[in-house]
Amino acid sequence: MNWLVKEEPSNYNFETFRKDGKTVWAGVRNPVAQKHLRAMTAGDRVFYYHTGDEKQIVGTARVVGTPYRDPSDGRFHVVELECDAPLPAPVTLKAVKADPRFADFALARVPRLSVMPVTDAQWKALEAMARA
């Protein structure tokens, strides 16, 4: 399965993630985003998206391990992500919204959702856009 996770770069940007190598993806509170996070499995691919002023997909990661209850509160789940690589070029939200292949992609339709699935076709298209 493939996913996209969003983060405000002023809070935790992709370069910091690269330096850390791994992180626990926590702080997800939206019920739909929590459902997606709980569906993640080890080896799943993840796009890393900068929110805020940037609004662009900037890199990739992988899920390591199984989602588990957040030890700090026990109500929500967290998952560990391992940094993979930056994209050759960022893919902007504007470019995604302008491309009809993404008409049903949650990134274009549900702007506040912080964890979302990405189909294989969408993944390939986004990778191609990053290389263009």
C-alpha positions in Angstrom: 0.0 0.0 0.0 1.1 3.6 -0.5 0.4 6.6 1.6 0.9 10.4 1.9 1.6 12.1 5.2 1.5 15.8 5.8 3.6 18.0 8.1 4.2 21.7 8.5 7.8 22.2 7.6 8.3 24.6 10.4 7.3 21.8 12.8 9.3 18.9 11.3 10.6 19.3 7.8 11.9 16.6 5.4 15.6 17.6 5.9 15.3 17.1 9.6 13.6 13.8 9.0 16.5 12.8 6.7 19.0 13.7 9.4 17.0 11.7 12.0 16.7 8.8 9.6 13.6 7.5 11.4 10.7 9.1 13.3 7.5 8.1 15.1 4.6 9.6 13.3 2.4 10.9 16.1 -0.1 13.7 16.7 -2.7 12.5 14.2 -6.1 13.1 15.7 -8.5 13.1 12.8 -10.6 9.9 12.9 -10.2 9.2 9.1 -6.5 9.9 9.2 -6.2 7.6 12.3 -8.0 4.9 10.3 -5.5 5.3 7.5 -2.6 5.3 9.9 -3.8 2.1 11.6 -4.0 0.4 8.1 -0.3 1.0 7.5 2.0 -2.1 7.4 5.7 -2.5 7.4 7.2 -1.8 3.9 4.4 0.5 2.7 5.7 3.5 0.7 5.0 7.0 1.9 5.1 10.4 0.3 6.2 13.2 2.6 4.2 16.5 2.0 5.1 19.9 3.3 1.9 21.9 4.3 1.6 25.6 5.0 3.2 28.0 2.5 5.0 25.2 0.6 2.1 22.8 -0.3 4.3 20.2 -2.0 5.4 16.6 -1.9 9.1 16.7 -1.2 10.2 13.1 -0.4 9.6 9.5 0.3 9.7 7.2 3.3 8.8 3.7 4.3 6.6 2.3 7.1 8.7 0.3 9.6 6.7 -1.9 12.0 3.1 -2.0 12.9 1.1 0.9 14.1 0.7 0.9 17.9 -1.0 2.9 20.6 0.7 6.2 21.5 2.4 5.6 24.8 1.8 9.2 25.8 -2.0 8.9 25.8 -3.1 5.4 24.7 -6.1 6.7 22.8 -4.4 7.3 19.4 -2.1 5.2 17.2 1.4 6.1 16.0 3.6 4.5 13.4 7.4 4.5 12.8 8.6 5.9 9.4 12.1 5.5 7.9 13.3 8.3 5.6 14.0 7.2 2.0 14.9 10.1 -0.3 14.0 13.6 -1.4 12.1 13.8 -4.7 14.2 15.0 -7.7 11.8 18.0 -7.8 8.9 18.8 -5.5 5.4 18.1 -6.8 3.1 21.0 -5.9 -0.5 20.9 -4.8 -1.2 23.2 -7.7 0.2 20.7 -10.2 -1.7 17.9 -8.6 -5.0 19.8 -8.7 -4.4 20.8 -12.4 -3.9 17.1 -13.4 -7.1 15.2 -14.2 -5.5 11.9 -13.1 -5.8 13.2 -9.5 -9.5 14.1 -9.6 -10.3 11.5 -7.0 -7.1 11.9 -4.9 -7.7 13.0 -1.4 -4.9 15.5 -1.6 -6.9 17.5 -4.1 -10.3 16.9 -2.4 -9.8 16.8 1.3 -7.2 19.5 2.2 -7.1 19.0 5.9 -6.6 15.2 5.9 -3.1 14.5 7.2 -2.8 10.8 6.3 -4.2 9.4 3.1 -3.9 6.5 0.7 -2.2 6.8 -2.7 -3.0 4.3 -5.4 -0.3 2.6 -7.4 -1.3 4.7 -10.5 -1.2 7.9 -8.5 2.2 7.0 -7.0 3.7 6.3 -10.5 2.2 9.6 -11.8 3.6 11.6 -8.9 7.0 10.0 -9.3 7.0 10.9 -13.0 6.0 14.5 -12.2 8.9 14.7 -9.8 11.3 13.7 -12.6 9.8 16.0 -15.2 
